[in-house]
Each structure stands twice: as structure tokens, then as C-alpha cells.
Amino acid sequence: MPRSSREQALRTRESILAEVVDEASVNGLDGITIGTLAERLEMSKAGVIGPFGSKERLQLEALDRAAAIFREDVWEPALSEAAGRQRLEALIDAWLAHLSRPTFPGGCFLTQASADFDARPGPVRDSVRAIGRRWEAVIAGEVRTALEAGEVEGVDPEQAAFEIYALAQGVNQAIQLQDDPAAVARGRVAMRRAAGISDR
């Protein structure tokens, strides 16, 4: 394939994924319809599905893209902070900022995907679950580092990660469904408490 054709194919693929990620954050990964995508992108249905081979493959790649955006938005900025309490605080702040902007039109992409596929076995559910578990492991690791350094006390890393992850989903709902102006501030207090962070 000539270079110009490869570049055009890549641009087409990227534009499809960008549209899918935005659409899925509002209507869910399962709410994506190839016909609607084709209309919005002014493409044929075959042109939309062709680069991916199947709707499931498109869903999986959209999920990977959303996870990459989340990492860029939340994890990478926090890496400049020292491991432990400082990075944990940075993660909490970046996560809440990610939800409050919001980065995706429909709010937290993973929360939406989790609601869609939590009781539906298959590759998409497996991928959603794996992403969530990896992120909880990251949080637990930072809590553990903070504990070992004596920066926090009286918390179990896995329990803290579970609570912080659940709180983020609650904050997302408070923003998206309840339109609660205090959601971020309340979420920050609750997440810091779950992590054992005091303001001493």
C-alpha cells in the first residue's frame, strides 16, 4: 500500500475511533450503531466497519482508546510527583478534574462501559474488568507506598483502592445525573479519607 494510502487509512481509522469514543460515553458501547456512525462520518457502513472487521473489535479498540486517554489525563500528570502520598493526592485531583470537565461528553467512559457489560460475559466485559482491576492495583500500590513511608496510617491498600474507585463512579453520577455542584469537593474529601490522607 502506498504511503499516502496508509496515512489516509490511519486518519480514517482515527476519525472513526474518536467518534465512537464520544458516542459511547453517552449511549454506551452497545448503543453504537454502524448506520449512525456512517451518517455522522459521511461514510458507508462498510467503510466504518471495514478497518476493524466487526462491531465487537470496534468496541474493544474504542475501549482501549478511552483507557489511553484516561492514562494521559490522570496517570501521566501524577508521575511527576513523588511516589506515595504526593502522587496519590495528585491522582485524586487529576481524576476529579477528568470527571468534572468532563473529558468525554457523557462523563466517565469506564463507568458507562461497566454498566453496559457488567452482567454480559464476553471479550468486552473482560477488557472492562481488566482495565478497572489494573487501575485499582495502581491506587493500592500508591497507598501501600505511602503506608510504608509513614505518610498515611490505618488503611488497607486494597480496601482504599476499592473505595476510591467506587467513589469516583459516584462522583461521575452526581455530576452527570444530579448536576451536583458540590460533587467534586465532596468526592475529594471522601477519597482522601478513604486513602488515609489527613490535612495535618
C-alpha contacts under 8 A as a table, 3 or more apart, distances in Angstrom:
res1	aa1	res2	aa2	distance
1	M	5	S	6.29
1	M	6	R	6.32
2	P	5	S	5.27
2	P	6	R	6.33
3	R	6	R	5.10
3	R	7	E	6.17
4	S	7	E	5.11
4	S	8	Q	6.13
5	S	8	Q	5.04
5	S	9	A	6.09
6	R	9	A	5.05
6	R	10	L	6.15
7	E	10	L	5.05
7	E	11	R	6.17
8	Q	11	R	5.06
8	Q	12	T	6.12
9	A	12	T	5.06
9	A	13	R	6.14
10	L	13	R	5.05
10	L	14	E	6.12
11	R	14	E	5.07
11	R	15	S	6.14
12	T	15	S	5.20
12	T	16	I	6.26
13	R	16	I	5.21
13	R	17	L	6.25
13	R	51	P	6.51
14	E	17	L	5.14
14	E	18	A	6.10
15	S	18	A	5.15
15	S	19	E	6.27
16	I	19	E	5.24
16	I	20	V	6.14
16	I	37	L	7.80
16	I	41	L	7.48
16	I	48	V	6.83
17	L	20	V	4.99
17	L	21	V	6.06
17	L	58	L	7.78
17	L	61	E	7.56
17	L	62	A	5.82
17	L	65	R	7.60
18	A	21	V	5.31
18	A	22	D	6.39
18	A	62	A	7.96
19	E	22	D	5.34
19	E	23	E	6.04
19	E	37	L	7.44
20	V	23	E	5.07
20	V	24	A	5.78
20	V	32	I	7.16
20	V	37	L	7.53
20	V	62	A	6.47
21	V	24	A	5.20
21	V	25	S	6.20
21	V	62	A	5.60
21	V	63	L	7.52
21	V	65	R	7.52
21	V	66	A	6.53
21	V	104	F	7.85
21	V	109	F	7.98
22	D	25	S	5.36
22	D	26	V	6.97
22	D	104	F	6.03
22	D	105	P	6.04
22	D	106	G	7.44
23	E	26	V	5.50
23	E	27	N	6.11
23	E	28	G	7.34
23	E	32	I	6.99
23	E	105	P	7.91
24	A	27	N	5.04
24	A	28	G	4.20
24	A	29	L	4.69
24	A	30	D	7.66
24	A	31	G	6.80
24	A	32	I	6.32
24	A	106	G	7.95
24	A	109	F	7.49
24	A	112	Q	7.96
25	S	28	G	5.70
25	S	29	L	7.53
25	S	104	F	6.24
25	S	105	P	6.34
25	S	106	G	4.56
25	S	107	G	6.43
25	S	108	C	6.97
25	S	109	F	4.97
25	S	112	Q	6.32
25	S	113	A	7.88
26	V	105	P	6.49
26	V	106	G	4.18
26	V	107	G	7.57
26	V	112	Q	7.78
27	N	30	D	7.68
27	N	31	G	5.17
27	N	32	I	7.05
27	N	106	G	7.89
28	G	31	G	5.01
28	G	32	I	6.87
28	G	112	Q	5.90
28	G	113	A	6.09
28	G	116	D	6.43
29	L	32	I	5.65
29	L	59	Q	6.14
29	L	113	A	6.30
29	L	116	D	7.22
30	D	116	D	6.92
32	I	36	T	7.71
32	I	37	L	7.63
33	T	36	T	5.41
33	T	37	L	6.35
34	I	37	L	5.08
34	I	38	A	6.01
34	I	45	K	5.96
34	I	48	V	6.89
34	I	49	I	7.20
34	I	55	K	7.98
35	G	38	A	5.07
35	G	39	E	6.30
35	G	45	K	5.99
36	T	39	E	5.14
36	T	40	R	6.26
37	L	40	R	5.19
37	L	41	L	6.01
37	L	45	K	7.91
37	L	48	V	7.29
38	A	41	L	5.21
38	A	42	E	5.60
38	A	43	M	4.73
38	A	44	S	5.48
38	A	45	K	5.40
38	A	47	G	7.81
38	A	48	V	6.18
39	E	42	E	4.94
39	E	43	M	6.44
39	E	44	S	7.80
40	R	43	M	7.82
43	M	47	G	6.02
43	M	48	V	6.68
44	S	47	G	4.98
44	S	48	V	6.44
45	K	48	V	5.16
45	K	49	I	6.33
46	A	49	I	5.35
46	A	50	G	5.45
47	G	50	G	5.26
47	G	51	P	7.36
48	V	51	P	6.91
49	I	52	F	5.58
49	I	53	G	5.85
49	I	54	S	6.16
49	I	55	K	6.83
49	I	58	L	7.50
50	G	53	G	5.30
50	G	54	S	7.71
52	F	55	K	7.51
52	F	57	R	5.83
52	F	58	L	5.62
53	G	57	R	6.68
53	G	58	L	7.75
54	S	57	R	5.25
54	S	58	L	6.35
55	K	58	L	4.97
55	K	59	Q	6.16
56	E	59	Q	4.97
56	E	60	L	6.20
56	E	124	V	7.34
57	R	60	L	5.07
57	R	61	E	6.19
58	L	61	E	5.21
58	L	62	A	6.07
59	Q	62	A	5.08
59	Q	63	L	6.14
59	Q	124	V	7.18
60	L	63	L	5.04
60	L	64	D	6.26
60	L	123	P	7.88
60	L	124	V	6.00
60	L	127	S	7.43
61	E	64	D	4.96
61	E	65	R	6.12
62	A	65	R	4.99
62	A	66	A	6.16
63	L	66	A	5.12
63	L	67	A	6.17
63	L	127	S	7.92
63	L	128	V	7.58
64	D	67	A	5.08
64	D	68	A	6.21
65	R	68	A	5.07
65	R	69	I	6.29
66	A	69	I	5.08
66	A	70	F	6.20
66	A	109	F	6.77
66	A	110	L	7.95
67	A	70	F	4.98
67	A	71	R	6.23
67	A	110	L	7.91
67	A	131	I	7.45
68	A	71	R	5.07
68	A	72	E	6.26
69	I	72	E	5.10
69	I	73	D	6.05
70	F	73	D	5.00
70	F	74	V	5.81
70	F	75	W	7.41
70	F	98	H	7.86
71	R	74	V	5.34
71	R	75	W	4.81
71	R	76	E	6.10
72	E	75	W	6.13
72	E	76	E	5.23
72	E	77	P	7.28
73	D	76	E	6.68
73	D	77	P	6.92
73	D	94	A	7.07
73	D	95	W	7.83
73	D	98	H	6.62
74	V	77	P	6.12
74	V	78	A	6.76
74	V	91	L	6.17
74	V	94	A	4.99
74	V	95	W	5.47
74	V	98	H	6.98
75	W	78	A	5.36
75	W	79	L	6.56
75	W	91	L	6.52
75	W	94	A	7.86
76	E	79	L	5.29
76	E	80	S	7.72
77	P	80	S	6.23
77	P	90	A	7.84
77	P	94	A	7.61
78	A	81	E	5.59
78	A	87	R	5.53
78	A	88	L	7.89
78	A	90	A	5.25
78	A	91	L	5.66
78	A	94	A	7.53
79	L	82	A	7.43
79	L	83	A	7.83
79	L	87	R	6.84
80	S	87	R	7.86
81	E	86	Q	5.85
81	E	87	R	4.98
81	E	90	A	7.27
82	A	85	R	7.74
82	A	86	Q	5.71
82	A	87	R	5.67
83	A	86	Q	6.50
83	A	87	R	5.25
83	A	88	L	7.59
83	A	142	E	6.47
83	A	145	T	6.84
83	A	146	A	7.58
84	G	87	R	5.54
84	G	88	L	5.97
84	G	142	E	4.86
84	G	143	V	6.26
84	G	144	R	7.47
84	G	145	T	4.83
84	G	146	A	4.08
84	G	147	L	7.83
84	G	149	A	7.59
84	G	151	E	7.56
85	R	88	L	4.94
85	R	89	E	6.06
85	R	142	E	7.11
85	R	143	V	7.12
85	R	145	T	7.78
85	R	146	A	5.09
85	R	151	E	6.16
85	R	152	V	7.30
85	R	197	I	7.57
86	Q	89	E	5.25
86	Q	90	A	6.24
87	R	90	A	4.91
87	R	91	L	6.03
87	R	142	E	7.19
88	L	91	L	5.04
88	L	92	I	6.28
88	L	139	I	7.26
88	L	142	E	5.98
88	L	143	V	7.04
89	E	92	I	5.17
89	E	93	D	6.25
89	E	192	R	7.51
90	A	93	D	5.14
90	A	94	A	5.98
91	L	94	A	5.12
91	L	95	W	5.89
92	I	95	W	5.16
92	I	96	L	6.20
92	I	188	R	7.01
92	I	191	M	7.09
92	I	192	R	7.75
93	D	96	L	5.26
93	D	97	A	6.17
93	D	188	R	7.36
94	A	97	A	5.02
94	A	98	H	6.07
95	W	98	H	4.99
95	W	99	L	6.38
95	W	168	A	7.79
96	L	99	L	5.10
96	L	100	S	6.07
96	L	168	A	7.48
96	L	184	V	6.19
96	L	187	G	7.68
96	L	188	R	7.45
97	A	100	S	5.08
97	A	101	R	6.07
97	A	102	P	7.56
98	H	101	R	5.82
98	H	102	P	5.73
98	H	103	T	5.58
99	L	102	P	4.85
99	L	103	T	6.65
99	L	107	G	6.10
99	L	108	C	6.22
99	L	171	V	7.75
99	L	172	N	6.09
99	L	175	I	7.97
100	S	103	T	7.83
100	S	107	G	7.97
100	S	172	N	7.84
100	S	175	I	7.08
100	S	184	V	7.08
102	P	105	P	6.46
102	P	106	G	7.65
102	P	107	G	5.47
102	P	108	C	7.70
103	T	107	G	6.82
103	T	108	C	7.83
104	F	107	G	5.19
104	F	108	C	6.70
104	F	109	F	6.86
106	G	109	F	7.27
106	G	176	Q	7.43
107	G	172	N	6.47
107	G	176	Q	6.63
108	C	111	T	5.38
108	C	112	Q	6.51
108	C	169	Q	7.71
108	C	172	N	6.35
109	F	112	Q	5.25
109	F	113	A	6.19
110	L	113	A	4.93
110	L	114	S	5.87
110	L	128	V	7.05
110	L	132	G	7.88
111	T	114	S	5.07
111	T	115	A	6.29
111	T	169	Q	6.21
112	Q	115	A	5.25
112	Q	116	D	6.33
113	A	116	D	5.03
113	A	117	F	6.22
113	A	128	V	6.91
114	S	117	F	5.41
114	S	118	D	5.30
114	S	125	R	7.60
114	S	128	V	6.45
114	S	129	R	7.77
115	A	118	D	5.68
117	F	120	R	4.96
117	F	121	P	7.44
117	F	124	V	7.27
117	F	125	R	5.28
117	F	128	V	7.99
118	D	121	P	7.87
118	D	125	R	6.47
120	R	125	R	6.56
121	P	124	V	7.93
121	P	125	R	5.90
121	P	126	D	7.37
122	G	125	R	5.50
122	G	126	D	6.22
123	P	126	D	4.97
123	P	127	S	6.14
124	V	127	S	5.11
124	V	128	V	6.21
125	R	128	V	5.11
125	R	129	R	6.09
126	D	129	R	5.18
126	D	130	A	6.10
127	S	130	A	5.04
127	S	131	I	6.19
128	V	131	I	5.31
128	V	132	G	6.33
129	R	132	G	5.19
129	R	133	R	6.14
130	A	133	R	5.12
130	A	134	R	6.11
131	I	134	R	5.22
131	I	135	W	6.29
132	G	135	W	5.22
132	G	136	E	6.23
133	R	136	E	5.09
133	R	137	A	6.13
134	R	137	A	5.05
134	R	138	V	6.34
135	W	138	V	5.04
135	W	139	I	6.42
136	E	139	I	5.13
136	E	140	A	6.09
136	E	158	E	7.71
136	E	161	A	5.29
136	E	162	F	6.68
136	E	165	Y	6.84
137	A	140	A	5.03
137	A	141	G	6.02
137	A	158	E	7.70
137	A	161	A	7.34
138	V	141	G	5.10
138	V	142	E	6.47
139	I	142	E	5.26
139	I	143	V	6.29
139	I	157	P	7.81
139	I	161	A	5.41
140	A	143	V	5.06
140	A	144	R	6.04
140	A	157	P	4.58
140	A	158	E	5.35
140	A	160	A	6.84
140	A	161	A	5.14
141	G	144	R	5.03
141	G	145	T	6.19
141	G	157	P	7.11
142	E	145	T	5.03
142	E	146	A	6.16
143	V	146	A	5.05
143	V	147	L	6.14
143	V	152	V	7.85
143	V	157	P	5.37
143	V	160	A	7.54
143	V	161	A	7.97
143	V	195	A	6.59
144	R	147	L	5.01
144	R	148	E	6.20
144	R	157	P	5.60
145	T	148	E	5.17
145	T	149	A	6.25
146	A	149	A	5.13
146	A	150	G	6.22
146	A	151	E	5.01
146	A	152	V	5.75
147	L	150	G	5.08
147	L	151	E	5.88
147	L	152	V	5.17
147	L	153	E	5.90
147	L	155	V	8.00
148	E	151	E	7.64
149	A	152	V	7.88
150	G	153	E	6.72
151	E	197	I	7.95
152	V	155	V	7.65
152	V	195	A	7.66
152	V	196	G	5.40
152	V	197	I	5.87
152	V	198	S	7.73
153	E	196	G	6.09
154	G	196	G	6.79
155	V	159	Q	7.57
155	V	160	A	6.69
155	V	194	A	7.66
155	V	195	A	6.81
155	V	196	G	5.94
156	D	159	Q	5.30
156	D	160	A	5.99
157	P	160	A	5.08
157	P	161	A	6.13
157	P	195	A	7.86
158	E	161	A	5.10
158	E	162	F	6.15
159	Q	162	F	5.05
159	Q	163	E	6.20
160	A	163	E	5.18
160	A	164	I	6.07
160	A	194	A	5.29
160	A	195	A	5.37
161	A	164	I	5.18
161	A	165	Y	6.03
161	A	195	A	7.70
162	F	165	Y	5.32
162	F	166	A	6.19
163	E	166	A	5.07
163	E	167	L	5.97
163	E	191	M	7.52
163	E	194	A	6.36
164	I	167	L	5.00
164	I	168	A	6.21
164	I	190	A	7.94
164	I	191	M	5.27
164	I	194	A	6.47
164	I	195	A	7.52
165	Y	168	A	5.22
165	Y	169	Q	6.61
166	A	169	Q	5.22
166	A	170	G	6.36
167	L	170	G	4.88
167	L	171	V	6.09
167	L	187	G	6.63
167	L	190	A	7.40
167	L	191	M	6.79
168	A	171	V	5.02
168	A	172	N	6.18
168	A	187	G	7.17
169	Q	172	N	5.09
169	Q	173	Q	6.38
170	G	173	Q	5.14
170	G	174	A	6.16
171	V	174	A	4.96
171	V	175	I	6.17
171	V	183	A	5.68
171	V	184	V	6.63
171	V	187	G	6.00
172	N	175	I	5.19
172	N	176	Q	6.00
173	Q	176	Q	5.07
173	Q	177	L	5.28
173	Q	178	Q	6.80
174	A	177	L	5.62
174	A	178	Q	4.72
174	A	179	D	6.05
174	A	180	D	5.55
174	A	183	A	5.90
175	I	178	Q	5.81
175	I	179	D	4.69
175	I	180	D	5.48
175	I	181	P	7.35
175	I	183	A	6.28
176	Q	179	D	5.78
180	D	183	A	5.36
181	P	184	V	7.45
182	A	185	A	5.43
182	A	186	R	6.01
183	A	186	R	5.22
183	A	187	G	5.86
184	V	187	G	4.95
184	V	188	R	6.06
185	A	188	R	5.17
185	A	189	V	6.44
186	R	189	V	5.24
186	R	190	A	6.26
187	G	190	A	5.11
187	G	191	M	5.93
188	R	191	M	5.18
188	R	192	R	6.03
189	V	192	R	5.37
189	V	193	R	6.17
190	A	193	R	5.09
190	A	194	A	6.13
191	M	194	A	5.03
191	M	195	A	6.22
192	R	195	A	5.07
192	R	196	G	6.25
192	R	197	I	5.06
192	R	198	S	7.30
193	R	196	G	5.08
193	R	197	I	5.73
193	R	198	S	7.08
194	A	197	I	7.61
